[in-house]
Amino acid sequence: MAHSKDDDLPWPPAPAYQHHAAPHHRPAVRAELLDPATQIVRDREDYLGQGLRDIGRRIADDQVELFVSGDAPAALQQQIERLAPEYIAVHDVGTAASLRLLGALAGAAGGRVQRLSIRRQGHGVALAVIQFVEIPLPSGTPLRIYSTDANADPQARQQIAQVLLSRSRLGVLMVGELPPHALTTALQPLREALQRGPWPNRDLLLLPLGSATTLAAQGPQLAGSSGVVVRVTPQAARPNEAWSFISGTWNRLNGGGAGALDTDMARAVPRPQVPMPEAPTQPMELAPSPQYPSAHAPTSPRWADYVQRCAAVKGVMSCCVFDLASQRPLAHAGTTPPPDALASQGTALLDAMSMATKALGLGGVTPEAAISIGPQHLLLRPVPGHAGIVLHLVLHASANNFTLARMQVDRISVPA
């Protein structure tokens, strides 16, 4: 039986019990989480997924996007209630294992964990990013496995977790090694939410990653009078063991057949089909390297002159004006970095700064940045008078005083 390299690795050590604090345990993936491509659509049904029951609109193989007008948790709840998708929600209690489980599932198929980005209409800033794996059932219907460990501010993370759990077909609590008093405290918010309601979910699975003895009495206490069925599994020391319990429970709830999941992690997510060539590959001449848009061939004539004048500032290596909502370069001048990189990474930087300012309780306007990185400076700022349009400029640190360069850019008039 084939397994991915992560299937048989032990779970990561449990963090100090501050699970609802800022997401400090996954800095390595933060930049990737905040870098989804954004597209604007004209038709409401196209945006909502063209009639499908899954949340959001797919914009790439591993990216789904949902534009909202209000808060992320409330908007997510509205979408779930409207579309009524069936999914599994995996929640961490005193551990940080749910994302690891998704990674093991995707890795077994040589794929990637997917991302649902929730964004405010008219802005490119992500309010929340939720990770999931999508598994096609024998019926052909895709089933999503969501981690509730969302990338959002602490209050929104807790609310999103409750929305996902309370409306899932199966809610899974991955429980770390906690002493009895800490476990009782950790489960108290969930216990109160079940009693308070509404809680449409009828099935919860307590999955211990350490000793299962402290969980034996928690099921009835957690369910209380809510009517929710709470099951406790044996210890799951590895991701493949955890998946076996989760998929087995799902199959019992759904009667198997067309709605069954493969309990073998190595076969749960189908591998992408690689087409075989019809004939042997023949040598061919190398095509010329693609040329990025420049000041002489701008993406948008409206911004060409503005970008040319910005590029004329002493020391500028590359500059780009881009639309924050779509990450589309409108005009570019200079050499490297290319416009697509300036637009996508500029959006990622602005997203990270916006989430940090929200967590600090600061203003909600689009931030700007002046960053020094070794021999280069980055200037990232909204274009005055043009909502959602951003200038990203890179210049040599030795060629010009950064403050002077910023003043020179300030004096450049922008398109009316």
GIJOZI-V247794 format. One record per residue. N is the residue number from 1. PSI is psi in whole degrees, 0 to 359 (none if undefined). Layout:
n->N psi->PSI
n->N psi->PSI
//
This chain:
n->1 psi->129
n->2 psi->143
n->3 psi->153
n->4 psi->165
n->5 psi->342
n->6 psi->348
n->7 psi->321
n->8 psi->13
n->9 psi->145
n->10 psi->161
n->11 psi->154
n->12 psi->153
n->13 psi->145
n->14 psi->138
n->15 psi->167
n->16 psi->140
n->17 psi->86
n->18 psi->48
n->19 psi->336
n->20 psi->10
n->21 psi->186
n->22 psi->150
n->23 psi->72
n->24 psi->347
n->25 psi->5
n->26 psi->49
n->27 psi->333
n->28 psi->334
n->29 psi->3
n->30 psi->316
n->31 psi->321
n->32 psi->323
n->33 psi->327
n->34 psi->21
n->35 psi->39
n->36 psi->141
n->37 psi->144
n->38 psi->138
n->39 psi->148
n->40 psi->134
n->41 psi->154
n->42 psi->331
n->43 psi->132
n->44 psi->317
n->45 psi->325
n->46 psi->318
n->47 psi->321
n->48 psi->4
n->49 psi->16
n->50 psi->42
n->51 psi->356
n->52 psi->163
n->53 psi->351
n->54 psi->153
n->55 psi->134
n->56 psi->175
n->57 psi->130
n->58 psi->129
n->59 psi->352
n->60 psi->173
n->61 psi->328
n->62 psi->20
n->63 psi->133
n->64 psi->146
n->65 psi->142
n->66 psi->117
n->67 psi->137
n->68 psi->160
n->69 psi->346
n->70 psi->214
n->71 psi->150
n->72 psi->313
n->73 psi->316
n->74 psi->319
n->75 psi->320
n->76 psi->318
n->77 psi->319
n->78 psi->319
n->79 psi->318
n->80 psi->317
n->81 psi->326
n->82 psi->317
n->83 psi->339
n->84 psi->52
n->85 psi->151
n->86 psi->128
n->87 psi->168
n->88 psi->132
n->89 psi->129
n->90 psi->124
n->91 psi->138
n->92 psi->135
n->93 psi->106
n->94 psi->26
n->95 psi->182
n->96 psi->59
n->97 psi->345
n->98 psi->318
n->99 psi->327
n->100 psi->321
n->101 psi->315
n->102 psi->319
n->103 psi->322
n->104 psi->320
n->105 psi->312
n->106 psi->320
n->107 psi->329
n->108 psi->334
n->109 psi->7
n->110 psi->26
n->111 psi->195
n->112 psi->152
n->113 psi->138
n->114 psi->165
n->115 psi->134
n->116 psi->112
n->117 psi->125
n->118 psi->118
n->119 psi->152
n->120 psi->139
n->121 psi->134
n->122 psi->358
n->123 psi->155
n->124 psi->357
n->125 psi->131
n->126 psi->124
n->127 psi->327
n->128 psi->150
n->129 psi->123
n->130 psi->133
n->131 psi->148
n->132 psi->164
n->133 psi->140
n->134 psi->125
n->135 psi->122
n->136 psi->128
n->137 psi->164
n->138 psi->333
n->139 psi->349
n->140 psi->349
n->141 psi->131
n->142 psi->140
n->143 psi->127
n->144 psi->140
n->145 psi->106
n->146 psi->140
n->147 psi->136
n->148 psi->359
n->149 psi->70
n->150 psi->152
n->151 psi->101
n->152 psi->177
n->153 psi->158
n->154 psi->317
n->155 psi->317
n->156 psi->324
n->157 psi->314
n->158 psi->319
n->159 psi->319
n->160 psi->318
n->161 psi->317
n->162 psi->320
n->163 psi->312
n->164 psi->316
n->165 psi->314
n->166 psi->339
n->167 psi->13
n->168 psi->161
n->169 psi->325
n->170 psi->123
n->171 psi->131
n->172 psi->126
n->173 psi->111
n->174 psi->113
n->175 psi->124
n->176 psi->180
n->177 psi->100
n->178 psi->143
n->179 psi->158
n->180 psi->317
n->181 psi->323
n->182 psi->324
n->183 psi->317
n->184 psi->317
n->185 psi->319
n->186 psi->326
n->187 psi->352
n->188 psi->314
n->189 psi->321
n->190 psi->320
n->191 psi->317
n->192 psi->321
n->193 psi->321
n->194 psi->318
n->195 psi->326
n->196 psi->320
n->197 psi->178
n->198 psi->149
n->199 psi->83
n->200 psi->331
n->201 psi->136
n->202 psi->356
n->203 psi->122
n->204 psi->143
n->205 psi->119
n->206 psi->118
n->207 psi->99
n->208 psi->132
n->209 psi->342
n->210 psi->216
n->211 psi->137
n->212 psi->357
n->213 psi->322
n->214 psi->345
n->215 psi->348
n->216 psi->320
n->217 psi->357
n->218 psi->331
n->219 psi->302
n->220 psi->321
n->221 psi->321
n->222 psi->317
n->223 psi->319
n->224 psi->230
n->225 psi->17
n->226 psi->339
n->227 psi->0
n->228 psi->135
n->229 psi->121
n->230 psi->121
n->231 psi->147
n->232 psi->127
n->233 psi->168
n->234 psi->173
n->235 psi->139
n->236 psi->100
n->237 psi->347
n->238 psi->156
n->239 psi->320
n->240 psi->329
n->241 psi->318
n->242 psi->316
n->243 psi->324
n->244 psi->317
n->245 psi->318
n->246 psi->309
n->247 psi->323
n->248 psi->319
n->249 psi->317
n->250 psi->316
n->251 psi->323
n->252 psi->323
n->253 psi->328
n->254 psi->6
n->255 psi->13
n->256 psi->213
n->257 psi->228
n->258 psi->345
n->259 psi->17
n->260 psi->149
n->261 psi->147
n->262 psi->125
n->263 psi->351
n->264 psi->115
n->265 psi->326
n->266 psi->339
n->267 psi->2
n->268 psi->317
n->269 psi->118
n->270 psi->144
n->271 psi->147
n->272 psi->142
n->273 psi->125
n->274 psi->116
n->275 psi->140
n->276 psi->138
n->277 psi->142
n->278 psi->336
n->279 psi->159
n->280 psi->144
n->281 psi->131
n->282 psi->145
n->283 psi->147
n->284 psi->158
n->285 psi->146
n->286 psi->134
n->287 psi->151
n->288 psi->149
n->289 psi->139
n->290 psi->143
n->291 psi->129
n->292 psi->154
n->293 psi->143
n->294 psi->185
n->295 psi->338
n->296 psi->346
n->297 psi->67
n->298 psi->152
n->299 psi->323
n->300 psi->116
n->301 psi->333
n->302 psi->328
n->303 psi->1
n->304 psi->311
n->305 psi->321
n->306 psi->316
n->307 psi->321
n->308 psi->317
n->309 psi->326
n->310 psi->320
n->311 psi->340
n->312 psi->348
n->313 psi->135
n->314 psi->130
n->315 psi->353
n->316 psi->126
n->317 psi->318
n->318 psi->141
n->319 psi->152
n->320 psi->140
n->321 psi->129
n->322 psi->159
n->323 psi->121
n->324 psi->323
n->325 psi->321
n->326 psi->352
n->327 psi->26
n->328 psi->123
n->329 psi->132
n->330 psi->330
n->331 psi->154
n->332 psi->147
n->333 psi->149
n->334 psi->199
n->335 psi->261
n->336 psi->152
n->337 psi->156
n->338 psi->166
n->339 psi->320
n->340 psi->319
n->341 psi->319
n->342 psi->320
n->343 psi->312
n->344 psi->317
n->345 psi->331
n->346 psi->319
n->347 psi->318
n->348 psi->318
n->349 psi->315
n->350 psi->320
n->351 psi->313
n->352 psi->318
n->353 psi->321
n->354 psi->318
n->355 psi->324
n->356 psi->318
n->357 psi->325
n->358 psi->317
n->359 psi->331
n->360 psi->357
n->361 psi->27
n->362 psi->188
n->363 psi->163
n->364 psi->10
n->365 psi->161
n->366 psi->125
n->367 psi->170
n->368 psi->160
n->369 psi->144
n->370 psi->109
n->371 psi->134
n->372 psi->126
n->373 psi->95
n->374 psi->237
n->375 psi->7
n->376 psi->154
n->377 psi->145
n->378 psi->133
n->379 psi->121
n->380 psi->115
n->381 psi->147
n->382 psi->144
n->383 psi->123
n->384 psi->135
n->385 psi->4
n->386 psi->91
n->387 psi->132
n->388 psi->2
n->389 psi->132
n->390 psi->142
n->391 psi->129
n->392 psi->119
n->393 psi->137
n->394 psi->129
n->395 psi->157
n->396 psi->133
n->397 psi->328
n->398 psi->347
n->399 psi->342
n->400 psi->152
n->401 psi->129
n->402 psi->317
n->403 psi->317
n->404 psi->319
n->405 psi->319
n->406 psi->320
n->407 psi->320
n->408 psi->321
n->409 psi->322
n->410 psi->327
n->411 psi->349
n->412 psi->124
n->413 psi->145
n->414 psi->160
n->415 psi->145
n->416 psi->none
//
